[in-house]
């Protein structure tokens, strides 16, 4: 890592409370309670003193709270500056949100589509648009925090968007990556046109 590079440690939030297995995207669902051991394992693979960042959706902050608690921090000891970036939110799936995923997938198959990067959900945004907004914000924050380590608790869509950015703008290819809950993905920003991917979807162990 060069001295002015920015390390991004990208964590997908904990599983959501979603008994109906609905499409939720920008819906602000709660997270399932995780064990202290799960958060401790996750905390153990992350940098000791990073910049902390979350999206504007509460499931990312609640997951971060679990990580901080695993580090033994009381509410009074929580870092005062946790950065919130709405551009890192999950894809907005428009009219699909709140509907059963199986039902939506059936409609996609009936239309002979396979949910590539440029399918637009009714009233929502394409994944290519998500990748663009995430990429722009990623460059901004990477320059702001040059030489630092950033732990960002985000979403599968925004983490795939980081990968798209790191690959030079490849949203369709980025969609092929699996990003599990509580997994860690590492991307290093080396300069405006230069990124390095360290690992993808690493489970906390």
C-alpha positions as CSV (number, residue, x, y, z in Angstrom):
1,X,0.0,0.0,0.0
2,X,1.4,3.4,-0.9
3,X,1.4,6.2,1.7
4,X,-1.5,8.1,0.2
5,X,-3.7,5.0,-0.7
6,X,-7.0,4.6,1.0
7,X,-7.9,1.1,2.3
8,X,-11.6,0.3,2.2
9,X,-12.8,-2.5,4.4
10,X,-16.4,-3.1,3.2
11,X,-18.7,-5.0,5.5
12,X,-22.2,-6.1,4.5
13,X,-24.7,-5.4,7.3
14,X,-26.3,-8.2,9.4
15,X,-29.2,-10.2,8.0
16,X,-32.5,-8.3,8.0
17,X,-35.8,-9.1,9.6
18,X,-37.7,-10.2,6.5
19,X,-40.0,-13.1,7.2
20,X,-41.9,-12.6,3.9
21,X,-38.6,-12.7,1.9
22,X,-39.6,-9.5,0.2
23,X,-37.5,-7.2,-2.0
24,X,-36.4,-4.5,0.4
25,X,-33.7,-2.3,-1.2
26,X,-34.2,1.1,0.2
27,X,-36.8,0.0,2.8
28,X,-35.3,0.5,6.3
29,X,-35.7,-2.9,7.8
30,X,-34.4,-4.0,11.2
31,X,-31.6,-6.5,11.6
32,X,-31.7,-9.9,13.2
33,X,-29.9,-10.1,16.5
34,X,-26.4,-11.6,16.1
35,X,-24.4,-13.3,18.8
36,X,-21.5,-11.5,20.6
37,X,-19.2,-14.1,19.1
38,X,-20.2,-13.2,15.6
39,X,-19.5,-9.5,16.1
40,X,-16.3,-10.3,17.9
41,X,-15.1,-12.4,15.0
42,X,-16.0,-9.7,12.6
43,X,-14.3,-7.0,14.7
44,X,-11.1,-9.1,14.8
45,X,-10.5,-9.0,11.1
46,X,-11.0,-5.2,10.9
47,X,-8.4,-2.4,11.5
48,X,-7.9,-1.3,15.0
49,X,-8.5,2.4,14.6
50,X,-10.2,3.2,11.3
51,X,-12.5,5.9,9.9
52,X,-16.0,4.5,10.4
53,X,-18.7,5.0,7.8
54,X,-22.3,3.8,7.2
55,X,-25.1,4.4,4.8
56,X,-28.2,6.3,5.7
57,X,-30.2,3.1,6.3
58,X,-30.3,2.0,9.9
59,X,-29.3,-1.6,9.4
60,X,-25.8,-0.5,8.6
61,X,-25.5,1.6,11.8
62,X,-27.0,-1.2,14.0
63,X,-24.4,-3.6,12.6
64,X,-21.7,-1.1,13.3
65,X,-23.0,-0.7,16.9
66,X,-22.6,-4.5,17.2
67,X,-18.9,-4.2,16.1
68,X,-18.2,-1.4,18.4
69,X,-19.8,-3.2,21.3
70,X,-17.6,-6.2,20.6
71,X,-14.7,-3.9,21.1
72,X,-15.9,-3.2,24.6
73,X,-16.9,0.4,23.8
74,X,-19.6,1.9,25.9
75,X,-22.0,4.4,24.3
76,X,-19.9,7.3,25.7
77,X,-16.8,5.8,24.1
78,X,-18.2,5.4,20.6
79,X,-16.2,7.5,18.2
80,X,-18.0,10.8,17.8
81,X,-17.5,11.0,14.1
82,X,-19.2,8.2,12.3
83,X,-19.7,9.3,8.7
84,X,-23.1,8.8,7.0
85,X,-23.1,8.6,3.2
86,X,-26.5,8.3,1.6
87,X,-24.9,7.7,-1.8
88,X,-23.8,4.4,-0.4
89,X,-27.4,3.2,0.1
90,X,-28.7,0.0,-1.4
91,X,-30.3,0.0,-4.9
92,X,-33.9,1.5,-5.0
93,X,-36.1,-1.2,-6.4
94,X,-39.1,1.1,-6.9
95,X,-42.4,-0.7,-7.1
96,X,-40.8,-4.1,-6.5
97,X,-40.0,-3.1,-2.9
98,X,-42.2,-4.8,-0.3
99,X,-43.2,-7.6,-2.8
100,X,-42.1,-11.2,-2.4
101,X,-38.8,-11.8,-4.2
102,X,-40.1,-15.0,-5.8
103,X,-43.0,-13.1,-7.3
104,X,-40.7,-10.4,-8.7
105,X,-38.2,-13.0,-10.1
106,X,-41.1,-14.8,-11.8
107,X,-42.1,-11.6,-13.6
108,X,-38.5,-11.0,-14.7
109,X,-38.3,-14.5,-16.1
110,X,-41.6,-14.1,-17.9
111,X,-40.3,-11.0,-19.5
112,X,-37.2,-13.1,-20.6
113,X,-34.9,-10.8,-18.7
114,X,-32.1,-11.9,-16.3
115,X,-31.8,-8.7,-14.2
116,X,-28.6,-7.4,-15.8
117,X,-27.1,-4.1,-14.8
118,X,-29.5,-1.9,-16.9
119,X,-32.9,-3.4,-16.1
120,X,-34.9,-0.6,-14.4
121,X,-37.4,-1.6,-11.7
122,X,-40.6,0.3,-12.2
123,X,-40.1,3.6,-10.3
124,X,-36.6,2.6,-9.3
125,X,-33.0,2.8,-10.4
126,X,-30.8,0.5,-12.5
127,X,-27.7,-1.1,-11.0
128,X,-25.5,0.9,-13.4
129,X,-26.9,4.1,-11.8
130,X,-26.1,2.7,-8.3
131,X,-22.6,1.9,-9.4
132,X,-22.2,5.5,-10.8
133,X,-23.4,7.2,-7.6
134,X,-21.4,4.9,-5.3
135,X,-18.3,5.3,-7.5
136,X,-18.5,9.1,-7.4
137,X,-18.8,9.0,-3.6
138,X,-16.0,6.4,-3.2
139,X,-13.6,8.7,-5.1
140,X,-14.6,11.7,-3.0
141,X,-14.1,9.9,0.3
142,X,-11.0,8.2,-0.9
143,X,-9.4,11.5,-1.6
144,X,-10.6,13.0,1.7
145,X,-9.2,10.1,3.7
146,X,-6.1,9.4,1.6
147,X,-3.6,7.3,3.6
148,X,-6.3,6.1,6.0
149,X,-8.2,2.9,6.6
150,X,-12.0,3.1,6.3
151,X,-14.4,0.6,7.6
152,X,-17.7,1.1,5.7
153,X,-20.7,-1.0,6.8
154,X,-22.9,-1.1,3.6
155,X,-25.1,-3.2,1.4
156,X,-24.5,-5.9,-1.2
157,X,-25.4,-3.5,-4.0
158,X,-23.1,-0.8,-2.8
159,X,-20.2,-3.2,-2.2
160,X,-20.7,-4.6,-5.7
161,X,-20.6,-1.0,-6.9
162,X,-17.2,-0.5,-5.3
163,X,-16.0,-3.6,-7.2
164,X,-17.4,-2.2,-10.4
165,X,-15.5,1.0,-9.7
166,X,-12.3,-0.9,-8.9
167,X,-12.7,-2.8,-12.2
168,X,-12.8,0.5,-14.2
169,X,-16.6,0.6,-14.5
170,X,-18.0,-2.9,-14.9
171,X,-21.5,-3.1,-13.3
172,X,-22.6,-6.2,-15.1
173,X,-19.4,-8.1,-14.1
174,X,-19.7,-6.8,-10.5
175,X,-23.2,-8.3,-10.2
176,X,-21.6,-11.8,-10.5
177,X,-20.0,-11.5,-7.1
178,X,-21.7,-13.0,-4.0
179,X,-21.7,-10.6,-1.0
180,X,-22.9,-12.4,2.2
181,X,-24.1,-10.7,5.3
182,X,-21.3,-9.8,7.7
183,X,-18.7,-10.6,5.1
184,X,-15.7,-8.3,4.4
185,X,-14.5,-7.1,1.0
186,X,-11.3,-5.1,0.6
187,X,-10.6,-2.5,-2.0
188,X,-7.7,-0.1,-2.0
189,X,-7.9,3.3,-3.8
190,X,-4.5,4.1,-5.3
191,X,-5.5,7.1,-7.4
192,X,-8.2,8.4,-9.6
193,X,-7.8,5.6,-12.2
194,X,-6.2,3.0,-10.0
195,X,-7.7,0.6,-7.6
196,X,-6.7,-2.8,-6.1
197,X,-9.0,-5.5,-4.9
198,X,-7.6,-7.5,-2.0
199,X,-10.4,-10.0,-1.4
200,X,-14.1,-10.4,-1.8
201,X,-16.8,-11.8,0.5
202,X,-14.4,-13.0,3.2
203,X,-16.3,-14.5,6.2
204,X,-15.3,-13.3,9.7
205,X,-13.2,-16.0,11.3
